[in-house]
């Protein structure tokens, strides 16, 4: 009966009823705002320096799990993580008023490819624009997050930051034991002996493990080379000692040479000004139309349920279905 009434009710009436109930609920309300067709990034001034100032320092967030894919939102697919960061770099590069960039990193890392793309894009930004980049670490800047930071001119961390986790992981799931108990079996018709290597439906074979380990070792050497290029005061042997997958507190990272200093976001902005050769500037961020960013701390970090939780990192759904090479710190391992 209820479904029949629903089908006969005009859709706008159903929507109106929903909005009415939402507005009448305790503490509830709604705001209907037209969404501009042009969704280009817009500058938001989060700190306005007193007096007439033209120069700007742009703060760009590198947050959450870094994947070459869209984030899943409540009502939409959300932003494509890599594309969104690159778009902000492009806006900062084309704006002559922007003299420097602060990468505010709050990420446990992500896929090998996404981390490498962002690293190369930051290097390309510096080469093309000639503008300095300062990486600033917040809660977590581990693995792929640290990989990206190695493209910056300097690395600054909050005193409570956790960083490091230099290494590669390929997490696979073996469901064969559970399938056996349920009386379920799997069979693959394949063109070659390694076509289904890494399948969660059976155990990994020794020769398959050798193949994957060789690939992991190659990505690991690439990570070491990135750290070596970004931290020239560290020798390869010193990096090898540090790069066993462990994480470090900010004081430990400073002592070992993985970062340059401990400071706040304001100190990072001030350092960016110094590297750019300016004494004062506005601080800006880039947002889509209607996105509110009242100050430097706006929207960072993202909610723990979607990005970072030291006891649980919610990874994309297909991370356990299809093995991926990851520069990531996952404390569940």
N, C-alpha and C positions, 0 to 999 in steps of 0.2 A: 504493500500500500504506500509506504513512504517513498519507495523508489519510483512508483508511478507518478506520485505528486511531483517529485523532483524532475522527472522527464518532461512533465507538462508545464513546469515553471520556467519562464524566460530566464536565460543565464544572467542577465543584468540584475534581475530581482534577487537571485541567489547571492550574487556578489554584494548587492546592497545590504542584504540581511546580515551577511557575514561582517561587513564593515560596521553595521549598526551595533551588533553584539560586541565587537571588539572595542568600539568606542565607549560603550556603556559599562564594560567590565571595570572593576576597581583598578585604578592606576592605568587603565587602558586608553587607547587613542590611536588615531591614524592621521596621516598626512598624505594627501594626494598631490603629487608633484609631477608635472610633465617632464619626460626624459628627453634631453636634446638629441637630435639625430647625429650630431657631430660629437663623437666620444673621444676626440683627441685629448691628450694629456694637457692639463692646465697647471700653471704655476700657482702654488699656494705659499704665501710668505708666512713662515712660522716664527720668525724673529725679525723684527724691523728695527734696524739701527737708527738711533735718533739723528735727526737732521737729514740733509739731502745726501743720499748714498745711491750710487748706481750699481756697484759691484755686488755679486752674489756668490754664495757657496751653496751648492745643491747637495742635499742629503738623499741618498737613494737606498732603499731597503732591499737587502738580500735575505729573505726570511723564509722559514719553513723548509720542508724537504725539497731539494732542488731536483726537479724532474723536467724533462723536455716534453711537457704535457700540460694540460689545463688543470687548475685546481678545481675541486668539486665544491660548489657553493650550495647554499640552502635552496635558492630558487633559480640557479643557473649553473653553467659549467665553470664559471669564474674565469680568471685571467690565465693565460698561458704563461707559466712562471718565467721561462727564459725570455720569451718575447717581450714581456712587460718590463723586465730589467733592461734589456737592450734598447727598448723604446725610450726609456728614461735617459740612458746614456746618450742617445742620439739627440734628444732635446737639449741636454746640457752641452753637448759639443757644438750645436748650431747657435746657441745663445751666447753672444759675445760678452754679455754682462756676467755670465757665470765664469768665475776665475778658477774654481777648484771644486772637487767632488769628495764627499765623505760617503763611503760605502758602509752603511750600518748593517752589520752581519749578525743575524740571529738564526743560525741554522745548524743542524746536526750533520749536514752534508746532503748527498743525493747520488744520482747516477753518475757514472764515470763521464758519460758524454755531456750531460748538462753542466757539470762542474767545469769541464774543459772548454766548452763553448763560452761560458761566462768569463773564464780566465782569459781566453783569447780576445774576447770583446773588450775587456778592460784594458788590455795591452794596446789594442787597436785604437781605443778612445784616447789614450795618452799620446800615442804616436801621431794621430791625426790632429788632435786639438792642442797638444802641448800643455794641457792643464794637469796639475798634480792630483793624485788620488790618495786619500788616507782611508785605510780600513779601520773601522771601529767595531770591536766585539762587544756584544751584550751578554745575554745568559749563556749561550752556547755558540761557539764558532769552531766546529770540529770537522775533521776529515774534508769533505768537499767544500765546506765553508772556509776552512783554512786554505785549501787549494786555490780558491778564488782570491783570497786575500793576498796571496803571494804575488799577484799582479800589481798591488798597490805600492806606492813609494814608501809608506810607513804603515806600521800596524800598531794600533793603540787598543787597549782592552780595559773594560771596567774591572775593578779590583775583584769582583765576584765571578768573573768569567770562567767558564770551562772550555778549554781548547785542546788542540792536538789531534789525537786519533788518526795519525798519518798512516794510511794503509788502505787495502782493498778487501772487500768481502763479497762473496757470492753465496747468498743464502738459498738453500734448497729445502724442499719439504718432501718427506718420504711417507706416503699414505699407504704403502703396500701392506704393512702390518694390520692396520685398521680394516683394510679391504678384505684381507684374509679372514679375519674374525667375522666379517659380515657375509662371507661367501661370495665376494665380488672379485672378479679377475679382469685384467686388462690385456689386450693384445694389440700390437701395432704392426701394420703392414708398411714397410719403409723401403726407401730406395738405397739406403746404405746403412752400415752397422751403427753409425753414430747419429743418425737423423733424429732420434728421440732421446739423445743424451740429455740428462737433467730432468727427465719427466718425473713428476711427483707420484706417478702410478707404479713405480718400481724402484728398486735400490740402484744406486749409482755403482757402475762397474769400475774396476781398478784402472783400466786403460782410459776410460772416460774421465776419471779424476785427474789423471796425468795431463790430459789435454786442457782441462779447465785450469789446473794449477799453473801450467805454462802461460796461459793467457793472463791469469792473476799476477804472476810474477812480472810480466811485461808491463801491465798497467801500474804496478807498484814502482818499477824503475822509472816510469814516466812521472809519477808523483814525486819521487825523490829528486828528479831533475828540475821540476817546478820549484820545489822548496830551495834547492841549491841556487837557482837563478834569482829567487826572491829574497833569500837570506845569504848574501855573499860573504858575510863574516863567519858563516858556518862551513866547515869542510864536509865532504861527502861522508867521511867516517863518523863525524859528529852527528850528522843527520841520521845516519843509519842507527846509531845508538838511541836516538830519540824516537825514531819511526818504527816502534814495535807495536803500534796500535793503541798504546795507553793514552789517557787524557791527562791534562795538566791544569792546575789552577793558574790564574793570572800571574801571581808571584813566581811560581815555578817556571812558567813560560818566559817570563822576563829574565830570570836567572840563566836559563838555557839558551837564550837568544832567539826564541821563536817569535817574540814580539819586541817592539821598541820601547814601549813605555806603558804605564798604567795611568789612566785618567778617566774623565767623564766624557760624555758626548760633546759638552761645551768645549772641553780641552781639545777634542779632536777637530772641532770646527776652527778653533783658534790656530791649531797647528796647520790646518789646510790653508788658512789665510796666510800664515807665515811662509809656507812653501810657494804660494802664489805671489808673494811679494806685496800683499795689501794689508792694511791695518784695520779696516772696518768693512763690513758688508752686511747685507741682509742674508738670512738663511731661508732657503726655499725647498719645497718638496713638490713632487708632481703627482697629481691626482686626476681621476676621471671627473667629469662634471657631476656636481651634487655630492661628491665625496668630501667629507668634512675632516680637516686636519688643523686643529687649533694651535698645536705646538709641536715641538720636536719629538715628544714622546707618543704622539698620536699613532694609533694602530700598530704599535710595536712594543713587545712581541705580539704575534697573533695568539689566539686562544690556545691553551694547552691541548685541548682536544683535537685541534687541527694541525698543530705544528710540533711543539716540543714538550715532552714530559720525561723527566729523567728516569721514570719507572716504565714508561710506555710511549713509543713513538708510533702514531697511527700512520702507516705507510699506505700508498695507493693499493687498491684491492688486488691488482694483478701482480704485485710484487712477489706474492707467494705462489701464484699460478705459474708464472714464467720467470725462471732465474735471471737475475740482472747483475751486472757488475756494478758495484756500488762503492763510492767513496763516502761512507756514512758511519756514524757512531750510533749503534743501536744497542742500548744497555740491556736488552733482553737476551743478547747472545751470551 
